[in-house]
């Protein structure tokens, strides 16, 4: 009786479904969570644990393999709407897990007997002459559809592509004489003499701009993308001015030059004073001053306006591209004591676009940071030289500060912060266990070790890179374990470890740790990978993210809970760090 009470308490804490009949069998569904809403997929992953582990388990009539510790994972069919997984053991024990499989949004029935929904422009938009206004309509197949744009266009034909699909499209190229027009795009189906039509109107208003406007970033680390839903182009501090030439679906289009544009979230910018400058320089560069620092070299590029910039690491240094900028640099003042920057070269590469190269010896750049000076009218480019560990036999990593990041924070209710395993293990727990063993290994080799999270405190993801810099880190290692998304087949490929990097200066560290995992960790190799993770995007130091195993597989979860395997993972990372520095291994 006491055992059953403890099991019920365990299930209540984790939000699991626990069945304890007279026969004492139990089925604990761990994932998906009770009442979870998942995408519209034909099959999904479900896992948990049973007791006794020797019992036979079926879920919705399909036999499920049970691991020796009682854990199970399966990939089973689901259907749209409210859905129930029913588990049953051979002794008659049953348990259920209810969830909702999201169906596609039904077409909104608009005026008339037919169905038509205009899906374009759910929010206000802005366009310029030369842009296309594109209208998309979902509705009853095989109809004659037309669309209108206020006074600019009335009842222009829609094309159903492909025929019979119920997908209708139309477009209109904005003319110069359309400037100032405002309207809500609309669409309708034409009807016969005795038939009813259908119509719909966009929720957002479209405005045709007469000229670009100028905005400025309203917070730090504003991301400029290469498309409305595209990849990252640059990360900008607060107060950078941008030329806005349009707005769509909560994103603003930014003109960087006659041949380059980007997109930024509308909520991350605000109106700025001044006239837009898409056809001439907004700012000019002046003298570039270099100064030796304790971390390497700091370069101050004289410029009187905060303009957008992008940094690109080269094999032998750093290239900074400035937009809305005209080069007017006549002098570069070097610091004779600086040994990192060998040369500074610059060029005007196009209208509004200037490039400055800070040239170093190959591989000498350890990291960088770019910001605008708060006192001087200058862009500050801090270039970091490689640290110099002692490389002694007894303490080869002495002189280094290594920041360990045990991924995620405690959150024991769904949705979890990180992965969870079939036996109820949370990712933040095993990440911390591995980090502590890695801490011991690195300390024994002379390194100074700092942690972004030392216990069960909550540390926001966005705060971790800044914390690593403030802690004086020379290396950053983020420790994680893996899972898969709803609807993905867990058995579609071998699942094991993967090592991620983002910056060029992080590639060699990631490669060294990956080689060590291949050599020492008995799990499938999912490869050395480029990964657009926030913690891996750090520019100030080499930074990697390690995915050691998959929490969702019972055998890998059991391995991750083993102190011996935790030590093995820590040893593999340590070996990779030593290999990265070509340091002797005294272990």
Secondary structure, 3 states (H helix, E strand, C coil): CHHHHHHHHHHHHHCCEECCCCCCCEEEEEECCCCEEECCCCEEEEEEEEECCCCCEEECCEEECECCCCEEEEEEECCCEEEEEEEEECCCCEEEEEEEECCCCCCCCCECCCCEEECCCCCCEEECCCCEEEEEEEECCCCCEEEEECCCEEEEECEECCCCCCEEEEEEECCHHHCCCEECCEEEECCCCCCCCEEEECCCCEEECCCCEEEEECCCCEEEECCCCCCEEEEECCCCEEEEEEEECCEEEEEEECCEEEEEEHHHEEECCCCCCCCCCCEEEEEEEEEECCCEEEEEEEECCCCCEEEEEECCEEEEEEECEECCCCCEECCCCCCCEEEEEEEEEECCEEEEEEEECCCCEEEEEEEECCCCCEEEEEEEECCCCCCCCCCCCCCCEEEEEECCCCCCCCCCCCCECCCCCEHHHHHHHHHHHHHHHHHHCCCEEEECCCCCCCCCHHHHHHHHHHCCCCEEEEEEEECCCCCCCCCCCCCEEEEEECCHHHHHHHHHHHHHHHHHCCCEEEEEEECCCHHHHCCCCEEEEEEEEECCCHHHHHHHCCHHHHHHHHHHHHHHHHHHHCCCCCC
